[in-house]
């Protein structure tokens, strides 16, 4: 069940150092990369079916095709390393254990979209990862893998690592770009038609760390080999996380399409303390919760999770045992979302706060059914009335908790 495409060097001693990385295939994709035209690279990625692994699942090749040709301004690649989603800790593994894989992926991706400068926007709290990345980038410059002639080929590329200030909302790509431009990290209004992102008015691709790290394998081995894993609609692999009440927490690289229950029971070792499973948050905290009896036939791919009323997200599964209070879980999450709302949109700024406060009132056994109804009204206000998907996502998860564990919430009300 476990495969090793992205994770194959994770357990090798000193795999973050260039000398070791070169012995284990890093930068081996560059010879084939530069034998292809940028458009051929984009087609290879498009045919592989590679999808964004930061939560959205958009087709990477289609995204790259939006980049204009012969634009008067430079093109940019921005790598989203602002991994702030509770329950998600996979990109950190790449940056800590195999930073040269990410650099190699940046070279591949930047060449494809015609970018000569790439930025890595990293979560401010990731001090160790930042140092690892900067050390690896310095090694790559000295060895000629970055700079005026990448690996001796007629292609120039520079990489800059930029630390965020710890704002969860900057994981949203347009807020990330606003922050990178030196402004407040507020999401932008979405364009009416499909187009690239814009960094200082220049066309830009924003991709997540794991997405970029997947590209070298595709270029080295061809799109057909990548499609040997996963499903038709969700090809390839993903770094899935297991956390919470599980015996073997950690990150495991698996092909898309494996059964969720099997992963929890075999790889995860089952629920911690041999307790019964109560619920699973399937892909980071912003995904709708699933009851234990719902996961029997769910497979870990975008289509299956969508069909069962949730999302794959970042693949970070949070396991919840039978003794856990779901209202307390929801309160814990809403404290986070209340704090992390950027405040740009009134429904989100006020709505997240109201839900958080009312949940606290209910847990203190001071609430009534009327307060419970107010939560549902607030969720209605959160949905579809804001600039970005932060508020709608919060509304969706709140509704899933309340509808699936209604008795637990009602038991907190005085009448």
Secondary structure, DSSP 8 states (H G I E B T S, - for coil): -B--SSSTTTTSTTTTSHHHHHHTTTTTTHHHHTTS-HHHHHHHHHHHT-B-TTTT--BHHHHHHTS-SS-SS-EEEEEEE---STT--SHHHHHHH-HHHHHHHHHHHHHHHTEEEEEEEE-TT-HHHHHHHHHHHHHHHHTTSSBSSGGGSS--BEEEEEE--S-GGGGSHHHHHHHHTTS--------SS---EEETTEEEEEEEHHHHHHHHHHHHH-HHHHTTSB-SSSBSEEEEEEEESBTT-EEEEEETT-BHHHIIIIIS-SBGGG--EEEEE-SSTTS-EEEGGGSTT-BSSHHHHHHTTS--TTSEEEEEETTS-HHHHHHHHHHHHHHH--SSSHHHHHHHHHHHHHHHHHHTT---HHHHHHHHHHHHHHTT-SSSSHHHHHHHHHHHHHHHSHHHHHTT---
